[in-house]
Amino acid sequence: GAEEPGMEAEAQELPLGCGGEGGSPAAGRTPEGEERRDLPQASVSNGGDAEGGKELVELKVIWNKNKYDVKFCLDSTGAELKQKIHSLTGLPPAMQKVMFKGLLPEEKTLREIKVTNGAKIMVVGSTINDVLAVNTPKEAAQQEVKAEENKKEPLCRQKQHRKVLDKGKPDDVMPSVKGVQERLPTVPLSGMYNKSGGKVRLTFKLEQDQLWIGTKERTEKLPMGSIKNVVSEPIEGHEDYHMMAFQLGPTEASYYWVYWVPTQYVDAIKDTVLGKWQYF
């Protein structure tokens, strides 16, 4: 007769215990039944969420014209996001330049830098295979590109560039000096267009070995070493200005185009970015 109350308590507690991980209705029960009252909470936190109930944020990771929709923990750091990008792209974290409102800090969480749902995360960098494939020196690569360009019609006549050039010369473009080579000014080169027709400025941070490409929306800080080549061509009818592209990856889609670059700075830009430094 003394066992009947215990059997009654066990029968009442069975539905609560079935929601947990233990599998045994009587597991963890004390004679007073105190620990049993915590079991409903355990079953709730064990609902099968792979992220363990952590708050997630939806991101659009963009690399080399590829887009990845990613759900990521809001309290994870920039370094952890780099590991996730590595698993998606094969791009090692050490070779990634991840940008969200500037260079993404590795030590801060996404919450701390105010990343929200739908945020775009820009990634610049080449995989180890890409680097090994591009095994020729930059100067040789530049000569190959020039030889290929000579076979084509002038860049400024191509449809993709005409839609920008047909807007005409920007009102606030910097003055040009034809037939003269000058060193880079101490102020940013401004008043130019990018391929979408938006205003763009170039800032050369020599002490940091970086090129900053600034638009109204953001500033991208690119290491000089990540720029594989520089292409330029005078604009027909305005030969004192050039159109110029910085090659940021292995494909043509990775070229960043800038229009209406004053001709006196073209050689200095190429030498600075490609590491010749003869103007400094």
Legacy VTK file of the C-alpha trace (Angstrom):
# vtk DataFile Version 3.0
C-alpha trace
ASCII
DATASET POLYDATA
POINTS 280 float
0.000 0.000 0.000
2.955 2.398 0.563
3.937 2.212 -3.131
0.640 3.465 -4.534
1.270 7.257 -4.048
4.582 6.976 -5.928
2.868 5.203 -8.811
0.224 7.911 -8.919
2.874 10.676 -9.094
4.671 8.808 -11.838
1.559 8.484 -13.948
0.816 12.230 -13.631
4.325 13.269 -14.620
4.632 11.064 -17.718
3.322 13.601 -20.290
5.883 16.186 -19.103
8.824 13.805 -19.293
8.034 12.675 -22.862
8.904 16.080 -24.261
12.517 15.932 -23.004
15.631 14.165 -24.172
15.978 11.588 -21.396
13.303 9.177 -22.627
12.623 7.821 -19.095
9.553 9.244 -17.308
11.136 8.883 -13.868
14.594 10.222 -14.771
15.813 12.914 -12.345
12.764 12.646 -10.020
13.325 13.232 -6.312
10.986 11.921 -3.663
9.546 15.432 -3.300
9.222 15.871 -7.118
11.008 19.286 -7.064
13.196 18.729 -10.146
10.279 17.409 -12.169
8.719 20.884 -12.352
11.646 22.094 -14.532
11.089 19.520 -17.272
8.590 21.517 -19.388
11.284 24.240 -19.805
13.844 21.653 -20.948
11.451 20.315 -23.588
10.842 23.840 -24.936
14.568 24.669 -25.359
15.070 21.325 -27.093
12.704 21.942 -29.955
15.159 20.892 -32.682
16.419 24.382 -33.685
19.862 23.844 -35.197
20.966 27.270 -33.962
19.934 26.513 -30.410
17.344 29.294 -30.307
19.864 32.021 -31.199
18.649 35.094 -33.075
19.425 34.878 -36.785
19.780 37.570 -39.423
19.343 37.104 -43.191
22.324 38.307 -45.249
23.116 38.635 -48.949
26.789 37.765 -49.418
28.138 38.993 -52.780
31.462 37.749 -54.159
32.717 37.697 -57.760
29.179 38.408 -59.079
27.891 35.397 -57.119
25.175 35.975 -54.519
24.563 33.790 -51.483
21.533 34.025 -49.181
22.778 33.240 -45.684
21.121 33.001 -42.274
23.680 33.786 -39.598
23.721 34.287 -35.841
23.442 37.970 -34.942
25.788 37.510 -31.969
28.565 35.898 -34.018
31.714 37.878 -34.800
33.119 39.085 -38.089
35.790 36.375 -37.842
33.085 33.705 -37.582
31.290 35.185 -40.583
34.558 34.866 -42.534
34.609 31.154 -41.711
31.050 30.865 -43.041
32.062 32.699 -46.240
34.985 30.277 -46.567
32.579 27.326 -46.493
30.444 28.960 -49.210
33.122 30.238 -51.596
36.343 28.380 -50.800
37.955 31.767 -50.175
40.290 31.489 -47.125
39.541 34.035 -44.350
43.046 35.495 -44.622
42.396 36.368 -48.274
38.960 37.912 -47.685
38.147 41.600 -47.586
34.622 41.690 -46.146
32.781 45.003 -46.302
29.687 46.304 -44.571
29.724 50.085 -44.231
33.497 49.838 -44.525
35.827 46.985 -43.630
34.076 44.458 -41.373
35.772 44.299 -37.932
36.623 40.711 -37.049
36.363 41.119 -33.282
32.877 42.702 -33.174
29.548 40.906 -33.471
27.053 41.558 -36.248
24.718 43.013 -33.632
27.369 45.496 -32.476
27.899 46.876 -35.986
24.117 47.061 -36.501
23.689 44.462 -39.247
19.992 44.076 -40.108
17.895 41.633 -42.128
18.604 41.826 -45.855
21.998 43.510 -45.381
24.452 43.179 -48.277
27.905 41.868 -47.381
30.506 42.559 -50.081
33.499 40.202 -50.321
36.677 40.912 -52.303
39.425 38.344 -52.781
40.681 35.428 -54.847
40.860 31.766 -53.959
44.206 29.994 -53.751
43.440 28.280 -57.076
42.810 31.663 -58.711
46.101 32.995 -57.383
48.001 29.942 -58.626
46.299 30.217 -62.008
47.402 33.832 -62.357
51.070 33.002 -62.168
52.416 35.661 -64.514
53.829 38.972 -63.232
51.512 41.970 -63.288
53.435 43.650 -66.106
53.151 40.578 -68.343
49.436 40.323 -67.567
49.020 43.989 -68.453
50.712 43.456 -71.824
48.418 40.511 -72.568
45.354 42.592 -71.778
46.572 45.440 -74.003
47.216 43.033 -76.879
43.702 41.652 -76.520
42.223 45.138 -76.427
43.960 46.074 -79.667
41.933 43.394 -81.443
38.635 44.912 -80.278
36.907 48.175 -81.022
37.860 51.075 -78.736
36.423 50.707 -75.256
34.671 54.061 -75.382
32.583 52.875 -78.370
31.296 49.780 -76.636
27.660 49.877 -75.568
28.321 49.239 -71.870
30.542 52.323 -71.688
28.575 54.578 -74.031
25.624 54.703 -71.613
27.921 56.436 -69.094
29.992 58.532 -71.487
26.877 59.849 -73.257
25.986 61.660 -70.053
28.830 64.008 -70.913
31.673 65.338 -68.833
30.722 65.912 -65.163
30.428 69.556 -64.160
32.684 69.099 -61.130
35.362 66.941 -62.804
38.945 67.880 -61.939
40.851 69.930 -64.572
43.071 67.987 -66.971
46.481 68.856 -68.387
47.153 67.078 -71.663
50.694 65.937 -72.467
51.880 66.237 -68.844
52.533 63.570 -66.214
52.007 64.595 -62.608
52.318 62.815 -59.291
49.098 62.068 -57.440
47.617 65.018 -55.566
47.309 64.991 -51.793
43.515 65.276 -52.087
41.201 62.550 -53.468
40.559 62.431 -57.231
36.873 63.345 -57.451
34.096 64.334 -59.862
34.273 61.079 -61.853
31.589 58.488 -62.751
31.470 54.732 -62.117
29.792 52.207 -64.437
26.341 52.903 -62.978
26.721 56.632 -63.639
27.150 57.514 -59.969
29.804 59.871 -58.680
33.014 58.232 -57.481
36.261 59.416 -55.895
39.639 57.704 -55.559
41.830 58.129 -52.476
45.327 56.620 -52.442
46.347 55.728 -48.873
50.029 55.041 -49.450
50.873 54.607 -45.769
48.273 51.817 -45.585
48.983 50.470 -49.090
45.286 50.824 -49.913
43.055 52.334 -52.605
39.781 53.744 -51.274
36.924 53.828 -53.795
34.239 56.110 -52.437
30.651 56.619 -53.600
27.640 58.281 -52.029
26.646 54.961 -50.451
29.944 53.520 -49.194
33.733 53.513 -49.273
35.535 50.304 -50.233
39.107 49.989 -48.952
41.108 47.752 -51.283
44.681 46.561 -50.615
46.926 47.488 -53.532
47.998 43.841 -53.749
44.419 42.728 -54.488
44.357 44.797 -57.714
45.661 42.511 -60.451
45.819 45.022 -63.299
44.854 48.533 -64.436
43.371 49.239 -67.879
42.929 52.741 -69.332
42.052 54.393 -72.624
41.567 58.016 -73.728
37.965 59.054 -74.312
37.387 59.880 -77.989
36.781 63.575 -78.471
38.060 64.238 -74.930
41.575 62.773 -75.087
42.627 64.794 -72.040
40.490 62.396 -69.973
40.625 58.614 -69.664
38.319 55.774 -68.763
40.051 53.388 -66.370
39.365 49.971 -64.816
40.831 48.225 -61.774
40.885 44.423 -62.062
39.784 42.987 -58.697
39.333 39.325 -59.678
39.962 36.757 -62.410
36.914 37.541 -64.591
35.846 40.535 -66.678
32.936 41.095 -64.306
35.440 41.946 -61.571
36.656 45.136 -63.321
35.741 48.355 -61.491
35.309 51.128 -64.105
35.946 54.837 -63.529
35.267 57.469 -66.186
36.740 60.965 -66.750
40.108 60.459 -65.060
42.382 63.480 -65.772
45.114 62.316 -68.148
48.015 63.807 -66.151
47.361 61.341 -63.293
46.895 58.138 -65.336
50.543 56.975 -65.277
50.918 57.838 -61.590
47.793 55.795 -60.755
49.066 52.761 -62.675
52.541 52.920 -61.173
51.166 53.336 -57.648
48.649 50.502 -57.856
50.981 48.105 -59.692
53.841 48.765 -57.270
56.364 50.693 -59.370
56.307 53.803 -57.161
58.442 55.796 -59.605
56.488 58.961 -58.884
57.124 58.967 -55.117
LINES 1 281
280 0 1 2 3 4 5 6 7 8 9 10 11 12 13 14 15 16 17 18 19 20 21 22 23 24 25 26 27 28 29 30 31 32 33 34 35 36 37 38 39 40 41 42 43 44 45 46 47 48 49 50 51 52 53 54 55 56 57 58 59 60 61 62 63 64 65 66 67 68 69 70 71 72 73 74 75 76 77 78 79 80 81 82 83 84 85 86 87 88 89 90 91 92 93 94 95 96 97 98 99 100 101 102 103 104 105 106 107 108 109 110 111 112 113 114 115 116 117 118 119 120 121 122 123 124 125 126 127 128 129 130 131 132 133 134 135 136 137 138 139 140 141 142 143 144 145 146 147 148 149 150 151 152 153 154 155 156 157 158 159 160 161 162 163 164 165 166 167 168 169 170 171 172 173 174 175 176 177 178 179 180 181 182 183 184 185 186 187 188 189 190 191 192 193 194 195 196 197 198 199 200 201 202 203 204 205 206 207 208 209 210 211 212 213 214 215 216 217 218 219 220 221 222 223 224 225 226 227 228 229 230 231 232 233 234 235 236 237 238 239 240 241 242 243 244 245 246 247 248 249 250 251 252 253 254 255 256 257 258 259 260 261 262 263 264 265 266 267 268 269 270 271 272 273 274 275 276 277 278 279
